[in-house]
Amino acid sequence: MSVIRRFDHVGITVADLDTVTAFFVALGFEIEGRMSMEGEFVDTVIGIPNSRSEIVMLRLPDGGTGLELSSFIEPNHEPGSPNAMSNELGLRNVMFEVDDLQAILDRLAADGYGLVGGVGQYEDMWRMAYVRGPEGIIVALAQRIDK
């Protein structure tokens, strides 16, 4: 049996590629590349004939797992619930460890992105919050406080 060699990326389908890309770049991601995707290979892999999309691959400066944002040109994207909560099926959230949770929450709030709930603290180890990002994406942010 073969084993997974590495965790390469998480993909999120979005309607407004530029807005969502800007949101994650503001959190510290860098654009690794941007390109159009179409053709037999893509159609075969995703199971959608005659598809056409544009993707942006993002990574943090130190590398690691990437974030792939894709927006479909053909066929039209299917809207999900922009106010999905954690108990709904599907991608639950994207989680990042941060150095200064409050500073990031303040900056995101100034840009119009609010908390899903509140800021919680788990024992004396973590402070954490969920933020509703563009297109309803839940971004979990956690700061280790037991250092």
N, C-alpha and C positions, 0 to 999 in steps of 0.2 A: 504494500500500500504506500502510495506517495504521500508526502506531507506538504503542507503549505510552507513555502520558503520565506515569504514576507507579506506583510499587509501593505499593499501599494496605495490604494486610494478609496475614498467614498465618493459616490456620484450622486448629485442632486439635480433633478430636472426643474428648471425655472422658466418663467415667462420673460422677465426683463434681465437679460444676462449682464448688462452694464451696471445696473443698480446693485444686483446681488454681488457681483465681482467687487465693486467699490466698497461694499459693506465688509467683506472679508479682508480686503487689502487694508482697510482702516484698522482691522484687528491685528494686523502684522503679517498676513500672508503676502507672498510675492507671486507675480504671474510667471509661471514657467513656460507657458505657451498658449496660443489661441489659434484655432483652426476650424475649418468646415469639415464635416464628416458626411459622406454619402457613398453609395455604391454597393455592390454585391456583398462584400465582406461585412459591412455594417448591417445591411438588411438581414443577412443570415444570422448574425450573432444576436441582434435584438428582436428578430422575428417580426419586423415591420417592413413590408415591401415599399420600395420607392421613398425611403425616409431620407431626410436631409436635416442636419442639425449643425449648430455651432457650439464648440466647447471651449472652455477656459480651464486650464489645469493650474492649480494653485498649490504652493508648498511653503512651509515656514522656512526662514533663512537657514536653519540648521538641517534641513532635509526632512526625512521621515515620511510618514503617511501623508498623501496628498488629498486634495479636495477637487473633484472634477465637477464643474458646473456645466450643464448642457441646456440648450434651448432649441426646441424643434421648430423648424421652418415648415417641414412637411412630414407627417400630417400635423395639423394643428395640435397644440398641447391640450391635454384634458385637465381642467382645473380640479384641484383638490380643495379641501376645506382650509381656508386661510387662518382659521382659528382652531385648528386641531389641538387636542389636549393629549397628554401623555398616555392615556388609556386607549387611544384610537390605534387601530392596526396600521402598520407601516413604519417608516423611519421615525423614530421617537425624538431624537435630538442629536446634535453634534456637540461634543464636549471638549473644552479646552482648559488646561491649567494656566492660571495667570498669576502675576506677581502682585498686582494692586487691583483687587476686585472693585472697590468703590470708585476709583478713578475711571475704570472702563465703563462701569454702570452710569456714571455721571456723563461721560462723553457720549455714550449711546443714547441716553435720555435726551441730551441736547440735540441729537440728530433725529429724534422722534421715535426711538425704539424703546419700548417700556418692558417692565417686568411682567412675567406670566403670573407669578405669585408674589413672593417676597424673598428677602435674603435670609437664608437659614444657616445655622451653625451646627455641625456634627461634632459633638463632644468638644474637645479642645484641639481638634485636628484640622477641620475644613470649614470655610465659609463658602456658600454656593448660592447661585441664583440662575433662574431661567429667564432669558430675554427673548421676546418675540421679534425676530429679525424680518428682513424683507420677505414678502410672499408667505408669511406665516411660519418661516423656519424657526424652530426653537433652538437657540444656542445656549448651551449650559456652560457656565463659567465658574471655576472653582479656584479658591486661593488656599494654599496650605498655610496654616497658622501655627503649627507646632514646631516650627524650625527654631 
